Amino acid sequence: MLSNFNKAAPPAQDQPILLVQNGPIPSFVQDKPIPLFPATAATGDTTVNPGVGYLFCTCLKIGMVSFGGHMALVAMVQKIMADKDKRVSHETILEGISLAGLLPGPLAVNVVAHIGYRAKGIAGALASVLGVLLPAFTAMLFLSWLYVDYGSRQLIPNVWSHITGAVCAIILSTGVRLFQKEIKGSNPLNYILCVLTAGVMLFVTNYYITLGAILAGVTAGIFLSPAPLHKPEQSPLHNPGQSALQEPGSPLGWGMLLRLSLLSGLVLQFLADVQRYADSMLLRLAAVFSGISLTLFGGGYVMIPLMQSMLVDHLHWLTLREFVDGIAFSQATPGPILVSATFAGYRLAGAMGAVLATLCIFLPSVLLMICMSRILLIYKGHTLLKKIMAGVKPIVIGMILATGIRLPVQSGAGVWVWLVALISFILLCRYRINPVLIIMGTVGIDLLYYVLK
């Protein structure tokens, strides 16, 4: 019976070889122990087309446990949807990170939108975004209600410091896994770009450094790569030469032009400060937050000081104390940090304001990401685009590795946080423990310590 695991019949000549059949081989019947970093398959694509229901439910689960900012959320997506469930290819995730890094808005949510769009079009993108935002929005709405209606600031136990260790391990293990799959054994240029990016971003990080790194990858891919460094993984959704999501006509059809015109109008009204002419606070909220979504680059942590300048200094909608408290709540809840817009919306216009501010801070940039994802999907087979994506790939992996190392340093982590990070890293890489269990275990231990103390 056990011999069937290792002595599978050779496949017929006209049948594809499946890399994973009836689940992975249990470790107790293998001849050799599992290494710390198990080798990933080098050929083929075993991803299975995810449905809208899967996208929503999985992103909902990820949204419940994704503490620590944009790269932590992306790492959870990669661990669960690519490594564990094999529903999304690593290629798709790296494409999303590369594209989102060049566009305005929250990086992680835009990556999730790209994954959903690649799988099931606009319905998949919206289902994925809704799933990943719903837990953070619900938690923030509850905290905002307590804060505004009852004036309570001491609402959340201080469990963030230890969660940082687990989040760091998830991000770093994701970077190591991608390095093994995409960089190891490839063109030496990939090693140089990846290591150089990680080294620089360990010490200096802002939007301009990120943009410069991505542009350096684009340049290297175009001029220094004679051919694509890796053959792009073929998604099971698409037939060669034509996308299942491709609409009739050119990529700039009427639907695309309408969406881009709408987004351009939102940017123009924001730059013209049209909100000052609106009598309704809801309209003013929509005008301001939709403009922020489309004009601020660099992800949540870069956008926060710019939002402070807008909401506190220019519009005087929030006091500095209220703004800081809103950011603190967003740090202590899962999901993207820009869910702090929920707090601002509730403070200004109640529950309806919270819903509207949340939609307007995320949906415009998601719509732009969908437009760019469609263009990328249509022209993905073009040689120039292949070389560009091949050059950007090691840059993105270097960013992930740098984030995993830098996060506990920036948070002033102590010995216990580093110990949590080390144990979590071993559990993730050596034993392939589900990252959701890692986060839940860390939160549970911290809450128990908080109660007993």
Sequence and secondary structure as in RCSB ss.txt:
>XXXX:A:sequence
MLSNFNKAAPPAQDQPILLVQNGPIPSFVQDKPIPLFPATAATGDTTVNPGVGYLFCTCLKIGMVSFGGHMALVA
MVQKIMADKDKRVSHETILEGISLAGLLPGPLAVNVVAHIGYRAKGIAGALASVLGVLLPAFTAMLFLSWLYVDY
GSRQLIPNVWSHITGAVCAIILSTGVRLFQKEIKGSNPLNYILCVLTAGVMLFVTNYYITLGAILAGVTAGIFLS
PAPLHKPEQSPLHNPGQSALQEPGSPLGWGMLLRLSLLSGLVLQFLADVQRYADSMLLRLAAVFSGISLTLFGGG
YVMIPLMQSMLVDHLHWLTLREFVDGIAFSQATPGPILVSATFAGYRLAGAMGAVLATLCIFLPSVLLMICMSRI
LLIYKGHTLLKKIMAGVKPIVIGMILATGIRLPVQSGAGVWVWLVALISFILLCRYRINPVLIIMGTVGIDLLYY
VLK
>XXXX:A:secstr
 THHHH      TTS   SSSSS   GGGSSS   SS     S        HHHHHHHHHHHHHH  SSHHHHHH
HHIIIIIIIS  S HHHHHHHHHHHTTSSS HHHHHHHHHHHHHHHHHHHHHHHHHHHHHHHHHHHHHHHHHHHH
     S S HHHHHHHHHHHHHHHHHHHIIIIITTS HHHHHHHHHHHHHHTT  SHHHHHHHHHHHHHHHHHT 
SS SS     TT BTTB TT  SS TT HHHHHHHHHHHHHHHHHHTTGGGG SSHHHHHHHHHHHHHHH  S H
HHHHHHHHIIIIIIS  S HHHHHHHHHHHHHSSS GGGHHHHHHHHHHHHHHHHHHHHHHHHHHHHHHHHHHHH
HHHTTTSHHHHHHHHHHHHHHHHHHHHHHHHHHHHTT  HHHHHHHHHHHHHHHHS   HHHHHHHHHHHHHHHH
HH 
